[in-house]
Amino acid sequence: MAKPLNSYTAPIGELQARQLRETLEARDFEFSDKPYALFSAKKGKLNVTVYEKGPKVLVQGRETEEFVKFTLEPEILGEAKVGYEEIHQPEMFQPHFGIDESGKGDFFGPLVIAGVYTDADIARTLIDAGVTDSKKVTSDARIRSLAEIIRDTPGIVTQVVRIGPTRYNELYGKFRNLNRLLAWGHALIIESLLEKRSDCPRALSDQFANPRELQRALMEKGRGIQLQQRTKAESDVAVAAASILARESFIDWLREAKEKLGLDLPKGASAQVKARGREIAKNHGAEGLAKVAKMHFKTAAEILSDFD
């Protein structure tokens, strides 16, 4: 049974935003102030917010799908997309691999690269289950829940490679370039997926380098596959599913590290991250820091300069 849509976001023009506000006012929505929003309105269990950046509209709540299908799309946006993905994005329903990574911008923790094979039936199942880009999912519990749904989907093929900090630092020392390291990791995922689905014609990932970098990194088995790199590739459900699996592996590593070290390792590369890095370097030196962090980040040099 398809899971009801309970969150929806879309770009919206300024004129459309004004029309939407008038529509909500006419339907007795209650308006309230919200940071960075042009307006936010609520009626029952439905929330509609238009954010300044974009602008974009965010619809949330139990009645999201009905509102989007019967009010927002036909009356405001002038197009029908929800439930019509096969028409608007037909290539998403053709057999292909989606590849994405997690941890690339995090000082602490591994780099995780994941790949997922989908076809029409698998894609529809994942969409109906609410699978979306991991950057839109703020709860670790929700990441794990979606990852379980992905793995349990009939016919799906998945592959995850987690490169811990020690190995990552070795590889970065060899490649001397993050894009080349990513190309190597993506190629490894493609080769592994092709072991299970040798008939897959295409692989899609986010744009991270000159496509020739990835083509050069592929081994014999992968050289016949069509490679596609594009911005916002995570709008494709196969790439979104890969992002969920990669993020799950990343947060699992952080949890395991906390159990082992007795320390929280913050995500990202913030001041909090630097403070924790200083603590680790003070107690365990540069060698200890290299076991949990990506040492080519300028954060590492800043931390270690305090101990020169």
C-alpha positions in Angstrom: 0.0 0.0 0.0 1.4 3.4 -1.0 2.5 5.6 1.9 0.6 9.0 1.8 2.7 12.0 0.9 3.2 14.1 4.1 5.9 16.6 2.9 6.3 18.4 -0.4 8.5 21.3 -1.6 8.7 23.1 -4.9 10.0 26.4 -6.3 7.4 29.1 -6.5 7.4 32.6 -8.2 6.6 35.8 -6.4 3.2 36.2 -8.2 2.4 32.5 -7.4 3.2 33.1 -3.8 0.8 36.1 -3.6 -1.9 33.9 -5.3 -1.2 31.1 -2.8 -1.6 33.5 0.1 -4.9 34.8 -1.2 -6.1 31.2 -1.7 -5.2 30.3 1.9 -6.8 33.4 3.3 -10.0 32.5 1.4 -10.0 29.1 2.9 -9.6 30.4 6.5 -6.0 29.3 7.1 -4.4 30.8 10.2 -1.2 32.8 9.5 1.8 33.2 11.7 5.3 34.6 11.5 8.2 32.2 10.8 11.9 33.0 10.4 13.1 33.4 6.8 9.5 32.9 5.5 7.3 35.2 3.4 4.4 33.7 5.2 3.3 30.5 7.0 -0.2 29.3 7.4 -2.0 26.4 9.1 -5.4 24.7 9.0 -6.0 21.5 10.9 -3.1 19.2 10.3 -1.9 21.0 7.2 1.0 23.5 7.2 2.0 25.7 4.2 5.1 27.9 4.3 6.6 30.0 1.6 10.3 30.7 2.3 12.2 33.8 1.1 15.1 31.9 -0.3 14.1 30.6 -3.8 11.3 31.4 -3.1 10.0 27.9 -2.4 6.9 26.5 -0.9 6.9 23.7 1.7 3.7 21.8 2.4 3.6 19.4 5.5 1.0 17.4 7.3 -1.4 14.6 6.9 -3.4 16.3 4.1 -0.3 17.3 2.0 -1.1 15.0 -1.0 -4.7 16.1 -1.3 -3.7 19.8 -1.1 -0.9 19.5 -3.6 -2.9 17.5 -6.1 -6.1 19.5 -6.0 -5.1 23.0 -4.9 -1.4 23.9 -5.2 -0.6 22.2 -8.5 -3.7 23.0 -10.5 -4.6 26.4 -9.1 -1.1 27.9 -8.3 1.7 26.1 -10.0 -0.2 25.2 -13.1 1.2 21.7 -13.4 0.6 18.2 -12.1 3.7 16.3 -10.8 2.7 14.3 -7.7 1.6 10.9 -9.0 2.7 11.7 -12.5 6.5 11.1 -12.1 6.5 8.6 -14.9 5.3 11.3 -17.3 7.6 14.1 -16.1 10.7 12.0 -15.4 10.5 8.9 -17.6 14.2 8.2 -17.4 13.9 7.7 -13.6 11.8 4.6 -14.3 14.2 3.0 -16.7 16.8 0.5 -15.3 19.9 2.3 -14.0 22.3 2.7 -11.1 22.1 5.7 -8.8 25.3 6.6 -6.9 25.9 9.1 -4.1 28.2 9.6 -1.1 28.1 10.9 2.5 30.8 12.3 4.7 32.6 14.3 2.0 32.2 17.6 3.8 32.5 16.2 7.4 35.9 16.5 9.1 35.2 13.5 11.4 34.2 10.1 10.1 34.5 8.1 6.9 33.6 8.8 3.3 30.8 6.5 2.3 29.8 5.8 -1.3 26.6 3.8 -2.1 24.9 2.6 -5.2 21.4 1.4 -5.9 19.9 -0.4 -8.9 16.3 0.5 -9.8 13.8 -0.2 -12.5 10.2 1.0 -13.0 8.7 -1.2 -10.2 11.4 -0.5 -7.8 11.4 3.3 -8.5 7.6 3.5 -7.9 7.9 1.5 -4.6 10.6 3.8 -3.3 8.7 7.0 -4.3 5.5 5.7 -2.6 7.6 4.8 0.5 8.8 8.4 0.8 12.4 7.9 -0.2 14.1 11.2 -0.7 17.5 12.8 -0.7 19.2 12.3 2.7 19.9 16.0 3.0 16.2 16.6 3.4 16.0 14.1 6.3 17.0 15.6 9.6 16.4 12.6 11.9 18.9 9.7 12.2 16.0 7.4 13.1 14.2 8.3 9.8 17.4 7.7 7.9 17.6 4.2 9.3 13.9 3.5 8.7 14.2 4.5 5.1 17.4 2.5 4.7 15.5 -0.6 5.9 12.7 0.0 3.4 15.2 0.4 0.6 17.0 -2.9 1.4 13.6 -4.7 1.7 12.3 -3.6 -1.7 11.8 -6.6 -4.0 14.3 -6.7 -6.9 16.6 -3.9 -5.6 20.3 -4.3 -5.7 22.5 -2.2 -3.4 26.2 -1.7 -2.6 27.9 0.4 0.1 31.6 1.1 0.5 32.7 2.8 3.7 36.2 4.2 3.7 37.3 4.9 7.3 39.5 7.9 8.2 42.8 5.9 8.3 42.2 4.3 4.8 40.8 7.6 3.5 43.9 9.5 4.5 46.0 6.8 2.8 44.0 7.1 -0.4 44.0 10.9 -0.3 47.8 10.7 0.0 47.8 8.6 -3.1 45.3 10.5 -5.3 46.2 14.0 -3.9 42.8 15.1 -5.2 39.3 14.6 -3.8 37.6 14.3 -7.2 40.0 11.5 -8.3 39.3 9.7 -5.0 35.6 10.1 -5.5 35.9 8.8 -9.1 37.8 5.8 -7.8 35.0 5.1 -5.2 32.2 5.6 -7.7 33.9 3.2 -10.1 34.3 0.6 -7.4 30.6 0.8 -6.7 29.7 0.5 -10.4 31.9 -2.5 -10.8 30.4 -4.2 -7.7 26.8 -3.5 -8.9 27.6 -4.9 -12.3 28.6 -8.1 -10.7 25.0 -8.5 -9.6 23.2 -6.7 -12.5 25.5 -7.0 -15.6 22.6 -5.9 -17.9 22.3 -2.4 -16.3 22.9 0.1 -19.1 23.4 3.4 -17.2 24.8 4.9 -14.0 23.8 8.3 -12.7 25.5 10.5 -10.1 25.8 14.1 -9.0 28.2 16.3 -10.9 31.5 16.2 -9.0 34.2 16.1 -11.6 35.0 16.0 -15.3 33.1 12.8 -16.4 36.4 11.6 -17.9 37.8 11.2 -14.4 35.2 8.5 -13.7 35.5 6.9 -17.1 39.3 6.5 -16.6 38.7 5.0 -13.1 36.4 2.3 -14.4 37.8 -1.2 -14.9 37.1 -3.6 -17.7 33.6 -4.6 -16.6 32.3 -1.0 -16.2 33.7 0.5 -19.4 30.6 -0.3 -21.5 28.1 1.4 -19.2 26.7 4.9 -20.0 27.8 7.4 -17.4 25.7 10.4 -16.5 26.7 13.2 -14.1 24.4 16.1 -13.5 23.6 18.7 -10.8 20.7 17.8 -8.5 20.9 14.1 -9.4 19.4 13.4 -6.0 16.0 14.3 -7.5 16.3 10.8 -9.1 15.0 8.2 -6.7 17.9 5.8 -7.3 20.4 8.5 -6.3 18.2 9.5 -3.4 18.1 5.9 -2.2 21.9 5.7 -2.5 22.2 8.9 -0.4 20.1 7.4 2.3 22.2 4.2 2.5 25.4 6.2 2.5 24.2 8.4 5.3 23.1 5.5 7.4 26.6 4.0 7.2 28.1 7.3 8.0 26.0 7.9 11.2 26.5 4.3 12.2 30.3 4.8 12.1 29.9 7.9 14.3 27.8 5.9 16.8 30.4 3.1 16.8 33.2 5.7 17.3 31.4 7.2 20.3 31.0 3.8 21.9 34.7 3.1 21.4 36.1 6.6 22.3 33.5 7.8 24.7 33.3 11.0 22.7 30.7 12.5 20.4 32.2 13.4 17.0 30.2 16.3 15.6 29.2 16.4 12.0 30.4 19.0 9.5 33.4 21.3 10.0 32.2 23.8 12.6 33.8 25.5 15.6 32.5 22.7 17.7 34.2 20.2 15.4 37.5 22.1 15.8 37.2 22.1 19.6 36.7 18.4 19.7 39.6 17.9 17.3 41.9 19.9 19.7 40.8 17.7 22.6 41.7 14.6 20.6 45.0 16.0 19.4 45.9 17.0 22.9 45.2 13.6 24.3 46.3 11.4 21.4 48.4 13.5 19.1 48.3 13.9 15.3 48.3 10.1 15.0 45.2 9.8 17.1 43.4 12.6 15.2 44.2 10.8 11.9 42.2 7.8 13.1 39.0 9.7 13.2 39.4 12.7 10.9 40.2 13.6 7.3 43.6 15.2 7.6 43.7 17.1 4.3 41.0 19.5 5.7 42.4 22.8 6.7 40.7 22.2 10.0 43.4 19.6 10.8 46.3 22.0 10.1 44.6 24.7 12.3 44.2 22.2 15.1 47.7 20.8 14.9 49.2 24.3 14.7 48.2 24.8 18.3 50.5 22.0 19.3 53.6 23.0 17.4 
